[in-house]
Amino acid sequence: MKKIAILGSTGSIGQQALNVIRAHNARFRVVGLAGGKNLKLLEKQIKEFQPEMFYSSVKPDFAYKGEFLSMEEIASHPEIDLVIIATSGKAGLSPTLAALKVGKTVALANKEVLVMAGELITREASFHQTQILPVDSEHSAIWQCLRGEESNPRRVFLTASGGPFYHYSQPQLSKVTVEQALHHPTWKMGKKVTIDSATLVNKGLEAIEAHWLFALPLDSIEILIHPQSIVHSIVEFVDGSIKAQLSFPDMRLPIQYALCYPERLPSPELPHLELSKIQCLNFEPADQNRFPCLKLAMGAGRQGGTYPAVLCAADEVAVELFLNRRISFIDIAKIVQETLEQHKSIAQPSLEEILAADAWAREYARRSLPCHCEEHKRQSTLSIGK
Amino acid sequence: MKKIAILGSTGSIGQQALNVIRAHNARFRVVGLAGGKNLKLLEKQIKEFQPEMFYSSVKPDFAYKGEFLSMEEIASHPEIDLVIIATSGKAGLSPTLAALKVGKTVALANKEVLVMAGELITREASFHQTQILPVDSEHSAIWQCLRGEESNPRRVFLTASGGPFYHYSQPQLSKVTVEQALHHPTWKMGKKVTIDSATLVNKGLEAIEAHWLFALPLDSIEILIHPQSIVHSIVEFVDGSIKAQLSFPDMRLPIQYALCYPERLPSPELPHLELSKIQCLNFEPADQNRFPCLKLAMGAGRQGGTYPAVLCAADEVAVELFLNRRISFIDIAKIVQETLEQHKSIAQPSLEEILAADAWAREYARRSLPCHCEEHKRQSTLSIGK
């Protein structure tokens, strides 16, 4: 029995991880659950899975016999074998480090952890000889394609559905509503990730994550638009042979793969893909110019230092402003760009320096709320185009 | 330095294997070459690669210092590490057995070896703990997808281009000329294999080969029409995850993979596949009713015994008759069907029994040359339809 803790159990990935565990309840025992503000759901999960320890970001309004611990304490607790980091934003950073430092296997769904602190995190994992198992569908695909291979890949293609607006013109993009942006064509995900998919910043973050997870140069990672979301990523080897991993877009598959690895378990709940019914798989190169957030993310990844942390923070603020209808869809890129441009990066940053850059970027991004008078609009367009 | 012998070096696969070896000449040494009747080409290859031993099916008309040995002697010679069986039809059977019995690694491109004698061959390989490495692009794809995996696949999809006539109607198929049939849309191959691709019998043979190579039940092997010949085969695991192997259709890749395994070597000669330029990959289920040779082959595989050997022999005779313009394209299936129907199969056959079934089938198929008078035409159509 693998003893599991889930940080972020009330989020989309956390709930699906519990579905997987429920389907294989003879294999796994949930010993720790950490939720955010959705106490009602957390209480329900706790009642069902009876973990020894729990956490919530707000004071719980229910009584439970288990121990209330911090996320760091849960992630590094002697009782657990594997911790699923299903938090979002920077919340997963410190618990991931805590887990790695005591040699716990980490199943990572919180991509910002590696984007913000990839160097630090991979150094700790390597020093303590612990494994970081990817949970994102794209990274799980790469991991599956690399299984048993001895040589490094020549190129990796991260597939992107392109989101709901991939064929929109610039004027169309400027009129996108929150409701339209939250309607992803192929994946059901949390709000933040759905907006990040629509701006394509998500693929930039995933490229940085892949760079750290698989020790790949960023220039060997390409983004490929694949509207069907059936091929989750593609690996090309030095001999020109290519492997791809395919499935219906359902996060329970990569979650189960990480939890069961190296085993593969049958799962009656997971849908079978019939390729003969899919009929056609399309691919086209990603246009970074029409989706500036992707270009900004790839640039921040290449520059390294605290730039990727600033990218994450500015994007989080901008997406929140968009969801609160304070800015337009195309303003997200403008805020991220301006924040990155104003940042003074630090090379090989410590956790404190990363968190300081994050705090600075949040403050800066919040204040850089774009003015929609004609003069500023014109300037912003010039700035984006350069 | 791996010491290699190539049986069938003057054929299409043999020549491409020598191309691969030429591109990596610090890795491999050719110690044996065996050719058929093309003495001019064999002499040229011998002059270039200077093997210690050689063979030709007709008396050589050139002088060479190396030893003239039988294919069985070359395949089992103490000097060699790996033998490439690139012969065709039943010619590879006895040398493969000879190689396996002394523990040589066999790279198998002659699919009839496993189709005719899969049970015998895999038993010998398992008893002598020797490896049979697939060279066919489809089987190489399956092998690459299974690399590092611990569990058996749930399903395997062998892809087929469908050949030049996949969308032809029955009346169109009856008028197909030799020239049309020899013009394969995506692969450059020998004549026999090209016709076998057009009748789709080839996919049936490959399904039987995959069944033996990877210990897969025949019912877990499905044929998928994929006109672009980019995805070479697809493996589905018990968790619903699917892996596919892709590349430009170029036999040098699977040949090199088998020769270098477990390493992957860069090869400047092999073309890079740009998925963003391919744009679309199509799939559709194979229609066994319109291509009766495929249905006959799958049936022979399921029945086992000496049926698959009879299938190979009858098909070889029928294809030869077609190439010699003695019968029409749709007569190939009629001859194969009639020969299979008249055969009395033997379970768990010995090599002798397999060769006897082969001889019987050749004789029967040659005599069953369909009569093209109206009465027989009508009967043949009825027979095929049942």
Interface residues (C-beta under 8 A of the other chain):
Chain A: Q144 C145 R147 G148 E149 E150 S151 R154 F157 L224 I234 E236 F237 V238 D239 G240 S241 I242 K243 A244 Q245 L246 S247 F248 L253 Q256 Y257 C260 P262 E263 R264 L265 P266 S267 L270 P271 H272 L273 L275 S276 I278 Q279 C280 L281 N282 F283 E284 P285
Chain B: Q144 C145 R147 G148 E149 E150 S151 R154 F157 L224 I234 E236 F237 V238 D239 G240 S241 I242 K243 A244 Q245 L246 S247 F248 L253 Q256 Y257 C260 P262 E263 R264 L265 P266 S267 L270 P271 H272 L273 L275 S276 I278 Q279 C280 L281 N282 F283 E284 P285
